[in-house]
Amino acid sequence: MKHFKLFAAVVVFALIFSFSNAQEKTELENSVLWKVEHKELEKPSYILGTLHLMCEEDFKIPEKVNQALQNVDALVLEINLSDPTEMQAIQEAMTNATKISEELSQEQYNELDKLVKKITEMPLSAYDAYGLSILNSILISKMLPCSQLKYHEIELASLATKSQKPIYSLEKASQQMEMMEKAFPAEFAFKQMMQFESYKKDFTRAIAAYNNEDISEAVGLLTKDDYMDENSTLVMQINRNKNWVEKMPVMMSERSNLFAVGAAHLTEDYGIINLLKERGYTVTPVYN
């Protein structure tokens, strides 16, 4: 579980910086939960947008989400956290990471070293073998003013297990790790880490917006111009959303599901809500 928590933070880092303002914004109603219906479906499915992690005191799962989970046949996550082989794949990827000193120039290494010492009180050399992705995750955890973190997907998986609901996934952990390498090369990862203080402020504000179910505001705070990259948008958002919208109809025809994915996947014209609507599905916010 320790390894997954590190990985979850890496996923957060990947998703929040993977948008482009080149396309027209699609504003959504204020809700983190959405019902998906179609004339050919016997039962509706639901989509939950998550923020992946936050402080324990800020974390809550709304009753409507609990109710939706009880009413569906299965939980679907980005990756299946209950599958030991998936956890093994994550652990192997972390173990085989390229050293940070091998990916950055000496000037970049020295600059990042100062930031890491300030934040963690440890030199960058202590994290060298972890690789840039794991270091990103460590820095993200330091952005929150608490030591006890809650991971949305872990909590949902626990609830599903207690309710004897099967857990499925939209992709494999190995696929996600490969995409992250393509989406966040060393230069871009370095740039994002050096924006630590700016992102820390926006992350705190995004959590407040998310808990008010203002999903557009939350995502908007985490997708400012300073945090954007067209390559990561294509790899982590546009392509993945298209792939998921190919899989989701098949899953919904087989059983009713609660799909829980990063909130960033719901917004924009290329978000899964809009893509499902284009396929003839009725997707509506659930308010209570």
Secondary structure, 3 states (H helix, E strand, C coil): CHHHHHHHHHHHHHHHCCCCCCCCCCCCCCCCEEEEECCCCCCCEEEEEECCEEECCCCCCCHHHHHHHHHCCEEEECCCCCCHHHHHHHHHHHHCCCCHHHHCCHHHHHHHHHHHHHHHCCCHHHHHHHHHHHHHHHHHHHHCCCCCEEEHHHHHHHHHHHCCCCEEECCCHHHHHHHHHHHCCHHHHHHHHCCHHHHHHHHHHHHHHHHCCCHHHHHHHCCCHHHCCHHHHHHHHHHHHHHHHHHHHHHHHHCCEEEEEEHHHCCCCCCHHHHHHHCCCEEEECCC
